[in-house]
Amino acid sequence: MLNHLGLVAVAAHPGTVAGGRPTSLRAVADSARSMPWEPGAATGVGSLPGTDPVEATRLVLGELPDLPHLPELPARGPGADMIGRTCALLVELAVELTSTGWAFTGRPGRDVRRARSLLSADLDALEELAAGYQGPLKIQLTGPWTLAAAIELRSGEKALSDSGAVRDLTSSLAEGLAGHATEVGKRVPGARLVIQLDEPSLPGVLAGGIRTVSGLHSLAAVEPADAVISIGTVRAAVPADLPVIVHCCAAGVPVGLLRRAGADGVGFDLGLLDTVAEDELGSAVEAGFAVFAGAVPAQEAELSALADTVDPVRQWWRRLGFAPERLAEQVVVTPACGLAGASPAYARRAMARCREAGRALYESPEG
């Protein structure tokens, strides 16, 4: 049956989320124990400075060998940014660039072709440099709510203002994710994929904090149950054994909601930990949720002693009351957010610090 924008709805994957209902806690815990990365792993959030995908991929494979990721290089311009790259993956929905950003249009044009070309170049670099690679590999794309808060309808307002448009966008994104994961798997057949959904706008969506295109008003807050269903639909587009981590570098990450949506983990800026509901986070960790802890500054900073990076992670873990030996199994060290705004030299140092911190937490979880 055709939906609001003429798309066929994507069916939920068996055993994950159906109608917004989560998997069992046992299933979540079993999933966490089978995460493809080794204890003490570190990874990047996604974006890096520069414009050369070969250089960026080589850097990631060298500095983050335990859990490398497909780099994003927004400095190349529109289409290489977080929203543009994900627009390149949408199925049966066309977008174009306007004076105010990305917007739906009647048919694909040069903007989408450029975005797809940039993504293809990124995948070519990955295929060449990761030939023979065996291990976990993270890919990132924008989640449905951040996408809906960014793309405009043909009427001129954001897709977030129209629940039918959000459903269509979610279905298109889910189908695009499934195809993207398949393509990456073909190019790097030894990889065990980890999916990251970037949702920096999600707290604002839930709080009614997203402004209209005019900027004069705010769009209505989205009901948590609706957010669960959309994120769950995208999560269900890939097999249940592929971990899906939702990353949000804004304050107030809704960990409980993400858990109900079927996510396997959450990533956030550790500097915003006081805005995260500790009881929700503790319950999720107890059930086996992975945590991608943004412990290294994303912006240019003086990186002091390694202890200044790892001690806050240990202290947080200790405060939650979990056994030290579980820390490096469930926590992956990352930068606080993407590194696109940093210098190339700092980006390298930040990734190296993440790697060093992850190994320190594994070798000495109690300090």
Sine and cosine of phi, psi and omega as CSV:
sin_phi,cos_phi,sin_psi,cos_psi,sin_omega,cos_omega
0.00,0.00,0.69,-0.73,0.01,-1.00
-0.97,0.25,0.60,-0.80,0.01,-1.00
-0.98,-0.20,-0.33,-0.94,-0.19,-0.98
-0.80,0.60,-0.65,0.76,-0.03,-1.00
-0.95,-0.32,0.31,0.95,0.06,-1.00
1.00,0.07,0.29,0.96,0.01,-1.00
-0.99,-0.16,0.49,-0.87,0.10,-0.99
-0.99,0.11,0.77,-0.64,-0.04,-1.00
-0.90,0.44,0.57,-0.82,0.03,-1.00
-1.00,-0.01,0.78,-0.63,-0.03,-1.00
-0.96,0.29,0.51,-0.86,0.05,-1.00
-0.95,0.32,0.55,-0.83,0.05,-1.00
-0.96,0.28,0.72,-0.69,-0.02,-1.00
-0.84,0.55,0.69,-0.73,0.12,-0.99
1.00,0.03,0.03,1.00,0.04,-1.00
-0.93,-0.37,-1.00,-0.04,-0.03,-1.00
-0.81,-0.58,0.73,-0.68,0.07,-1.00
-0.74,-0.68,0.86,-0.51,0.01,-1.00
0.89,0.46,0.44,0.90,0.05,-1.00
1.00,0.05,0.03,1.00,-0.01,-1.00
-1.00,0.00,0.71,-0.70,-0.07,-1.00
-0.99,0.17,0.24,-0.97,0.16,-0.99
-0.93,0.36,0.21,-0.98,0.01,-1.00
-0.93,0.36,0.35,-0.94,0.05,-1.00
-0.89,0.45,-0.56,0.83,0.04,-1.00
-0.89,0.46,-0.67,0.74,0.01,-1.00
-0.90,0.43,-0.64,0.77,0.04,-1.00
-0.89,0.45,-0.71,0.71,-0.02,-1.00
-0.91,0.42,-0.68,0.74,0.03,-1.00
-0.88,0.48,-0.64,0.77,0.01,-1.00
-0.88,0.47,-0.68,0.74,-0.02,-1.00
-0.89,0.45,-0.62,0.78,-0.02,-1.00
-0.93,0.37,-0.35,0.94,-0.02,-1.00
-0.97,-0.22,0.31,0.95,0.03,-1.00
-0.83,0.55,0.63,-0.78,-0.15,-0.99
-0.98,0.22,-0.23,0.97,-0.01,-1.00
-1.00,0.03,0.40,-0.92,0.03,-1.00
-0.99,0.12,0.44,-0.90,0.07,-1.00
-0.82,0.57,0.65,-0.76,0.00,-1.00
1.00,0.02,0.18,0.98,-0.03,-1.00
-0.95,0.30,0.39,-0.92,0.11,-0.99
-0.68,-0.73,0.41,-0.91,0.02,-1.00
-0.47,-0.88,0.07,-1.00,0.07,-1.00
-0.98,-0.18,0.26,-0.97,0.05,-1.00
-0.98,0.22,-0.64,0.76,0.03,-1.00
0.32,-0.95,-0.89,0.45,-0.14,-0.99
-0.99,0.13,0.52,-0.86,0.04,-1.00
-0.68,-0.73,0.34,-0.94,0.10,-0.99
-0.97,0.26,0.27,-0.96,0.07,-1.00
0.98,-0.18,0.04,-1.00,-0.07,-1.00
-0.76,-0.66,-0.02,1.00,-0.08,-1.00
-0.98,-0.20,0.95,-0.33,-0.04,-1.00
-0.91,0.40,-0.50,0.87,0.03,-1.00
-0.92,0.39,-0.74,0.68,0.02,-1.00
-0.88,0.47,-0.68,0.73,-0.02,-1.00
-0.91,0.42,-0.67,0.74,-0.01,-1.00
-0.92,0.40,-0.64,0.76,0.04,-1.00
-0.89,0.46,-0.65,0.76,0.02,-1.00
-0.89,0.46,-0.73,0.68,-0.02,-1.00
-0.90,0.44,-0.71,0.71,0.00,-1.00
-0.90,0.43,-0.52,0.85,0.00,-1.00
-0.98,0.18,-0.65,0.76,-0.09,-1.00
-1.00,0.01,-0.43,0.90,-0.05,-1.00
-0.80,-0.60,0.87,0.49,-0.15,-0.99
-0.94,0.35,-0.37,0.93,-0.05,-1.00
-0.99,0.13,-0.42,0.91,0.04,-1.00
-0.43,-0.90,0.95,0.32,0.01,-1.00
-0.94,0.35,0.26,-0.97,0.00,-1.00
-0.68,-0.73,0.35,-0.94,0.08,-1.00
-0.96,0.27,0.90,-0.44,-0.07,-1.00
-0.93,0.36,0.47,-0.88,0.17,-0.99
-0.90,-0.43,0.70,-0.71,-0.07,-1.00
-0.81,-0.59,0.98,0.20,-0.07,-1.00
-0.91,0.42,-0.28,0.96,0.01,-1.00
-0.90,0.43,-0.25,0.97,0.06,-1.00
-0.96,0.29,-0.20,0.98,0.07,-1.00
0.94,-0.33,-0.07,-1.00,-0.03,-1.00
-0.80,0.60,0.70,-0.71,-0.06,-1.00
0.97,-0.22,-0.41,0.91,0.08,-1.00
-0.99,-0.17,-0.14,0.99,0.04,-1.00
-0.96,0.28,0.18,-0.98,-0.06,-1.00
-0.84,0.55,-0.71,0.71,-0.01,-1.00
-0.95,0.33,-0.73,0.69,-0.03,-1.00
-0.88,0.48,-0.67,0.74,0.01,-1.00
-0.88,0.47,-0.67,0.74,-0.01,-1.00
-0.94,0.34,-0.58,0.81,0.07,-1.00
-0.86,0.51,-0.53,0.85,0.01,-1.00
-0.91,0.42,-0.33,0.94,-0.05,-1.00
-0.99,-0.12,-0.18,0.98,-0.05,-1.00
-0.89,0.46,0.58,-0.81,-0.02,-1.00
-0.95,-0.32,0.80,-0.59,0.04,-1.00
0.89,0.46,0.32,0.95,0.14,-0.99
-0.77,-0.63,0.83,-0.56,-0.02,-1.00
-0.98,-0.21,0.59,-0.81,0.03,-1.00
-0.74,-0.68,0.29,-0.96,0.07,-1.00
-0.53,-0.85,0.27,-0.96,0.07,-1.00
-1.00,0.04,0.70,-0.71,0.09,-1.00
-0.84,-0.54,-0.07,-1.00,-0.01,-1.00
-0.91,0.41,-0.34,0.94,-0.02,-1.00
-0.93,-0.36,0.06,1.00,0.03,-1.00
0.75,-0.66,-0.39,-0.92,-0.03,-1.00
-0.99,0.16,0.63,-0.78,-0.02,-1.00
-0.55,-0.83,0.48,-0.88,0.06,-1.00
-0.92,0.38,0.54,-0.84,0.04,-1.00
-0.59,-0.81,0.07,-1.00,-0.11,-0.99
-0.96,0.29,-0.56,0.83,-0.04,-1.00
-0.50,-0.87,0.43,-0.90,-0.01,-1.00
-0.89,0.46,0.64,-0.77,0.03,-1.00
-0.80,-0.59,-0.35,-0.94,-0.11,-0.99
-0.91,0.40,-0.48,0.88,-0.02,-1.00
-0.91,0.42,-0.70,0.71,0.03,-1.00
-0.94,0.34,-0.62,0.79,0.04,-1.00
-0.87,0.49,-0.63,0.77,0.03,-1.00
-0.92,0.40,-0.68,0.73,0.02,-1.00
-0.88,0.48,-0.67,0.75,0.02,-1.00
-0.92,0.38,-0.60,0.80,0.04,-1.00
-0.90,0.43,-0.67,0.74,0.03,-1.00
-0.89,0.45,-0.69,0.72,0.03,-1.00
-0.90,0.44,-0.64,0.77,0.03,-1.00
-0.88,0.48,-0.63,0.77,0.05,-1.00
-0.90,0.44,-0.63,0.77,0.05,-1.00
-0.89,0.47,-0.68,0.73,-0.01,-1.00
-0.94,0.35,-0.57,0.82,0.07,-1.00
-0.88,0.47,-0.70,0.72,0.01,-1.00
-0.89,0.45,-0.67,0.74,0.01,-1.00
-0.89,0.45,-0.72,0.70,-0.01,-1.00
-0.87,0.50,-0.65,0.76,-0.02,-1.00
-0.93,0.36,-0.75,0.66,-0.14,-0.99
-0.99,0.12,-0.40,0.92,0.00,-1.00
-0.98,-0.19,0.31,0.95,0.04,-1.00
-0.85,0.53,0.80,-0.60,-0.02,-1.00
0.99,0.11,-0.03,1.00,-0.02,-1.00
-0.91,0.41,0.69,-0.73,0.07,-1.00
-0.80,-0.60,0.90,-0.43,0.02,-1.00
0.46,-0.89,-0.11,-0.99,-0.04,-1.00
-0.96,0.29,0.55,-0.83,0.01,-1.00
-0.58,-0.82,0.81,-0.58,-0.07,-1.00
-0.99,-0.16,0.70,-0.71,0.14,-0.99
-0.86,-0.51,0.50,-0.86,-0.08,-1.00
-0.82,-0.57,0.56,-0.83,0.20,-0.98
-0.46,-0.89,0.31,-0.95,-0.05,-1.00
-0.96,0.27,0.68,-0.73,0.01,-1.00
-0.96,0.28,0.22,-0.98,-0.13,-0.99
-0.90,0.44,-0.56,0.83,-0.08,-1.00
-0.98,0.18,-0.61,0.80,0.09,-1.00
-0.93,0.37,-0.59,0.81,0.05,-1.00
-0.91,0.42,-0.70,0.71,0.00,-1.00
-0.91,0.41,-0.47,0.88,0.03,-1.00
-0.99,0.16,-0.16,0.99,-0.06,-1.00
-0.94,-0.34,-0.60,0.80,-0.08,-1.00
-1.00,0.06,0.67,-0.74,0.00,-1.00
-0.99,-0.12,0.55,-0.84,0.13,-0.99
-0.95,0.30,0.22,-0.98,0.03,-1.00
-0.92,0.38,-0.32,0.95,0.07,-1.00
-0.97,0.23,-0.25,0.97,0.05,-1.00
0.95,-0.32,-0.19,0.98,0.02,-1.00
-0.99,-0.16,0.27,-0.96,-0.03,-1.00
-0.94,0.35,0.53,-0.85,-0.01,-1.00
-0.85,0.53,-0.46,0.89,0.00,-1.00
-0.85,0.52,-0.39,0.92,-0.04,-1.00
-0.97,0.23,-0.17,0.99,-0.11,-0.99
-0.80,-0.60,0.94,-0.33,-0.07,-1.00
-0.88,0.47,-0.57,0.82,0.04,-1.00
-0.91,0.42,-0.66,0.75,0.04,-1.00
-0.90,0.44,-0.61,0.79,0.04,-1.00
-0.89,0.45,-0.67,0.75,0.02,-1.00
-0.88,0.47,-0.69,0.72,0.00,-1.00
-0.91,0.42,-0.67,0.74,0.02,-1.00
-0.89,0.46,-0.66,0.76,0.02,-1.00
-0.89,0.46,-0.71,0.71,0.01,-1.00
-0.89,0.45,-0.67,0.74,0.03,-1.00
-0.89,0.45,-0.69,0.73,0.02,-1.00
-0.90,0.44,-0.68,0.74,0.00,-1.00
-0.87,0.50,-0.70,0.71,0.01,-1.00
-0.92,0.39,-0.62,0.78,0.04,-1.00
-0.91,0.42,-0.64,0.77,0.06,-1.00
-0.87,0.49,-0.71,0.71,0.00,-1.00
-0.86,0.52,-0.69,0.72,0.01,-1.00
-0.92,0.39,-0.64,0.77,0.00,-1.00
-0.90,0.43,-0.71,0.71,0.02,-1.00
-0.88,0.48,-0.65,0.76,0.04,-1.00
-0.89,0.45,-0.68,0.73,-0.01,-1.00
-0.90,0.44,-0.71,0.70,0.02,-1.00
-0.89,0.45,-0.64,0.77,0.03,-1.00
-0.88,0.47,-0.57,0.82,0.04,-1.00
-0.94,0.33,-0.62,0.79,-0.05,-1.00
-0.97,0.25,-0.54,0.84,0.03,-1.00
-0.79,-0.61,0.98,0.22,-0.15,-0.99
-0.90,0.44,-0.32,0.95,0.03,-1.00
-1.00,0.05,-0.01,1.00,-0.06,-1.00
-0.99,0.14,0.58,-0.81,0.22,-0.98
-0.96,-0.27,0.95,-0.32,-0.18,-0.98
-0.95,0.30,0.60,-0.80,0.18,-0.98
-0.86,-0.51,0.78,-0.62,-0.05,-1.00
-0.98,-0.20,0.76,-0.64,0.09,-1.00
-0.90,-0.43,0.83,-0.56,0.12,-0.99
-0.99,-0.17,0.86,-0.51,0.01,-1.00
-1.00,0.02,0.87,-0.49,-0.05,-1.00
-0.76,-0.65,0.85,0.53,0.01,-1.00
-0.91,0.41,-0.38,0.92,-0.02,-1.00
-1.00,0.01,-0.12,0.99,-0.11,-0.99
-0.85,0.53,-0.73,0.68,0.03,-1.00
-0.85,0.52,-0.64,0.77,0.04,-1.00
-0.92,0.38,-0.60,0.80,0.05,-1.00
-0.87,0.49,-0.70,0.72,-0.04,-1.00
-0.95,0.32,-0.47,0.88,-0.06,-1.00
-1.00,-0.08,0.00,1.00,-0.07,-1.00
0.94,0.33,0.55,0.83,-0.06,-1.00
-0.97,-0.23,0.13,0.99,0.00,-1.00
-1.00,0.01,0.82,-0.57,-0.06,-1.00
-0.98,0.18,0.48,-0.88,0.13,-0.99
-0.92,0.40,0.19,-0.98,0.01,-1.00
-0.86,0.51,-0.59,0.81,0.01,-1.00
-0.94,0.34,-0.38,0.92,-0.05,-1.00
0.99,0.15,0.00,1.00,-0.07,-1.00
-1.00,0.08,-0.36,0.93,-0.07,-1.00
-0.67,-0.75,0.14,-0.99,0.10,-0.99
-0.93,-0.37,0.57,-0.82,0.07,-1.00
-0.97,0.24,0.47,-0.88,-0.04,-1.00
-0.87,0.49,0.57,-0.82,0.05,-1.00
-0.90,0.45,0.59,-0.81,0.04,-1.00
-1.00,0.03,0.68,-0.73,0.04,-1.00
-0.92,0.40,0.68,-0.73,0.02,-1.00
-0.80,0.60,-0.62,0.79,0.00,-1.00
-0.88,0.47,-0.60,0.80,0.03,-1.00
-0.93,0.36,-0.62,0.79,0.04,-1.00
-0.90,0.44,-0.64,0.76,0.03,-1.00
-0.87,0.50,-0.71,0.70,-0.05,-1.00
-0.90,0.44,-0.71,0.70,-0.04,-1.00
-0.92,0.40,-0.73,0.68,0.02,-1.00
-0.90,0.43,-0.62,0.78,0.04,-1.00
-0.90,0.45,-0.59,0.81,0.04,-1.00
-0.90,0.44,-0.67,0.74,0.02,-1.00
-0.94,0.35,-0.67,0.74,0.03,-1.00
-0.85,0.52,-0.62,0.78,-0.07,-1.00
-0.96,0.29,-0.13,0.99,-0.02,-1.00
-0.97,0.25,-0.28,0.96,0.04,-1.00
-0.89,-0.45,0.39,-0.92,-0.03,-1.00
-0.83,0.55,0.48,-0.88,-0.07,-1.00
-0.89,0.45,-0.39,0.92,-0.02,-1.00
-1.00,0.10,-0.02,1.00,0.12,-0.99
-1.00,-0.07,0.91,-0.42,-0.03,-1.00
-0.89,0.45,0.66,-0.75,0.07,-1.00
-0.88,-0.48,0.88,-0.48,0.00,-1.00
-0.94,-0.33,0.74,-0.67,0.07,-1.00
-0.98,-0.20,0.86,-0.52,-0.02,-1.00
-0.97,-0.26,0.70,-0.72,0.03,-1.00
-0.57,-0.82,0.90,-0.44,-0.01,-1.00
-0.99,-0.12,0.26,0.97,0.09,-1.00
-1.00,-0.10,0.24,-0.97,0.02,-1.00
-0.95,0.31,0.49,-0.87,0.12,-0.99
0.98,0.21,0.66,0.75,0.01,-1.00
-0.87,0.49,0.81,-0.58,-0.05,-1.00
-0.99,0.10,0.98,0.19,-0.12,-0.99
-0.86,0.51,-0.70,0.72,-0.02,-1.00
-0.87,0.49,-0.65,0.76,0.03,-1.00
-0.89,0.46,-0.70,0.71,-0.02,-1.00
-0.90,0.44,-0.60,0.80,0.05,-1.00
-0.90,0.43,-0.68,0.73,0.03,-1.00
-0.91,0.42,-0.47,0.88,0.00,-1.00
-0.98,0.21,-0.09,1.00,0.04,-1.00
0.99,-0.12,0.12,0.99,0.05,-1.00
-0.90,0.43,0.44,-0.90,0.00,-1.00
-0.98,-0.19,-0.11,0.99,0.00,-1.00
-0.08,-1.00,0.11,-0.99,-0.04,-1.00
-0.68,-0.74,0.59,-0.81,0.11,-0.99
-0.86,-0.51,0.67,-0.74,0.00,-1.00
-0.38,-0.92,0.25,-0.97,0.06,-1.00
-0.96,0.28,0.89,-0.46,-0.04,-1.00
-0.89,0.46,-0.39,0.92,0.05,-1.00
-0.93,0.36,-0.26,0.96,0.03,-1.00
-0.97,-0.26,0.33,0.95,-0.07,-1.00
-0.85,0.53,-0.53,0.85,-0.04,-1.00
-0.94,0.33,-0.16,0.99,0.05,-1.00
-0.99,-0.11,-0.02,1.00,-0.01,-1.00
-0.99,-0.15,0.73,-0.68,0.01,-1.00
-0.90,0.44,0.92,-0.39,-0.12,-0.99
-0.91,0.41,-0.54,0.84,0.00,-1.00
-0.92,0.38,-0.64,0.76,0.05,-1.00
-0.90,0.43,-0.69,0.73,-0.02,-1.00
-0.92,0.40,-0.67,0.74,0.01,-1.00
-0.89,0.45,-0.67,0.74,0.03,-1.00
-0.90,0.44,-0.64,0.77,0.00,-1.00
-0.92,0.40,-0.69,0.72,0.02,-1.00
-0.89,0.45,-0.66,0.75,0.02,-1.00
-0.85,0.52,-0.57,0.82,0.00,-1.00
-0.99,0.14,-0.03,1.00,0.05,-1.00
0.96,-0.27,0.13,0.99,0.00,-1.00
-0.87,0.50,0.68,-0.73,0.12,-0.99
-0.99,0.12,0.51,-0.86,0.04,-1.00
-0.81,-0.58,0.87,-0.49,0.13,-0.99
-1.00,-0.07,0.99,-0.15,-0.16,-0.99
-1.00,0.02,0.91,-0.41,0.02,-1.00
-0.98,0.22,1.00,0.10,-0.14,-0.99
-0.98,-0.18,-0.13,0.99,-0.04,-1.00
-0.90,-0.43,0.77,-0.64,-0.03,-1.00
-0.82,0.58,0.66,-0.75,0.02,-1.00
-0.99,0.10,-0.45,0.89,0.03,-1.00
-1.00,-0.05,0.36,-0.93,-0.03,-1.00
-0.76,0.66,0.81,-0.58,-0.03,-1.00
-0.43,-0.90,0.37,-0.93,0.09,-1.00
-0.99,0.12,0.90,-0.43,0.01,-1.00
-1.00,0.07,0.94,-0.34,-0.06,-1.00
-1.00,0.09,-0.56,-0.83,-0.08,-1.00
-0.89,0.46,0.52,-0.86,0.01,-1.00
-0.84,0.55,-0.56,0.83,0.00,-1.00
-0.86,0.51,-0.51,0.86,0.01,-1.00
-0.92,0.38,-0.36,0.93,0.07,-1.00
-1.00,0.02,-0.70,0.72,-0.14,-0.99
-1.00,0.07,-0.48,0.88,-0.06,-1.00
-0.88,0.47,-0.68,0.74,0.05,-1.00
-0.87,0.49,-0.55,0.84,0.04,-1.00
-0.93,0.37,-0.72,0.70,0.03,-1.00
-0.88,0.48,-0.69,0.72,-0.04,-1.00
-0.90,0.44,-0.67,0.74,0.05,-1.00
-0.88,0.47,-0.72,0.70,-0.01,-1.00
-0.89,0.46,-0.67,0.74,0.01,-1.00
-0.90,0.43,-0.62,0.78,0.01,-1.00
-0.90,0.43,-0.57,0.82,0.05,-1.00
-0.95,0.31,-0.32,0.95,0.08,-1.00
1.00,0.05,0.38,0.93,-0.02,-1.00
-1.00,-0.07,0.41,-0.91,-0.01,-1.00
-0.89,0.46,0.70,-0.71,-0.04,-1.00
-0.83,0.55,-0.58,0.81,-0.06,-1.00
-0.92,0.39,-0.28,0.96,0.04,-1.00
-0.99,0.12,-0.28,0.96,-0.15,-0.99
-0.84,0.54,-0.83,0.55,-0.07,-1.00
-0.94,0.33,-0.27,0.96,0.05,-1.00
-0.98,0.20,-0.56,0.83,-0.09,-1.00
-0.96,-0.29,-0.27,0.96,-0.06,-1.00
-0.94,-0.34,0.80,-0.60,0.08,-1.00
-0.93,-0.36,0.79,-0.62,-0.02,-1.00
-0.99,0.10,0.71,-0.70,0.02,-1.00
-0.66,-0.75,0.19,-0.98,0.26,-0.97
-0.91,0.41,0.30,-0.95,-0.02,-1.00
-0.89,0.45,-0.54,0.84,0.02,-1.00
-0.38,-0.92,-0.21,-0.98,0.02,-1.00
-0.90,0.44,0.39,-0.92,-0.09,-1.00
-0.97,-0.25,0.26,0.97,-0.07,-1.00
-0.86,0.50,-0.50,0.87,-0.04,-1.00
-1.00,0.07,0.00,1.00,-0.03,-1.00
-1.00,-0.08,0.22,-0.98,0.11,-0.99
-0.97,0.23,0.39,-0.92,0.06,-1.00
-0.83,0.56,-0.63,0.78,-0.01,-1.00
-0.91,0.42,-0.68,0.73,0.01,-1.00
-0.93,0.37,-0.62,0.78,0.02,-1.00
-0.85,0.53,-0.67,0.75,0.04,-1.00
-0.90,0.44,-0.71,0.71,0.00,-1.00
-0.90,0.44,-0.64,0.77,-0.02,-1.00
-0.90,0.43,-0.67,0.74,0.03,-1.00
-0.92,0.40,-0.64,0.77,0.05,-1.00
-0.89,0.46,-0.64,0.77,0.03,-1.00
-0.91,0.42,-0.64,0.77,0.06,-1.00
-0.86,0.52,-0.71,0.70,-0.01,-1.00
-0.88,0.47,-0.72,0.70,0.00,-1.00
-0.90,0.44,-0.64,0.76,-0.01,-1.00
-0.92,0.39,-0.67,0.74,0.02,-1.00
-0.86,0.50,-0.70,0.72,0.00,-1.00
-0.93,0.37,-0.58,0.81,0.05,-1.00
-0.90,0.44,-0.65,0.76,0.03,-1.00
-0.92,0.40,-0.51,0.86,0.04,-1.00
-0.97,0.25,-0.69,0.72,-0.06,-1.00
-0.98,0.22,-0.47,0.88,-0.04,-1.00
-0.57,-0.82,0.95,0.30,-0.08,-1.00
-0.90,0.43,-0.40,0.91,-0.02,-1.00
-0.99,-0.12,-0.05,1.00,0.02,-1.00
1.00,0.05,0.00,0.00,0.00,0.00
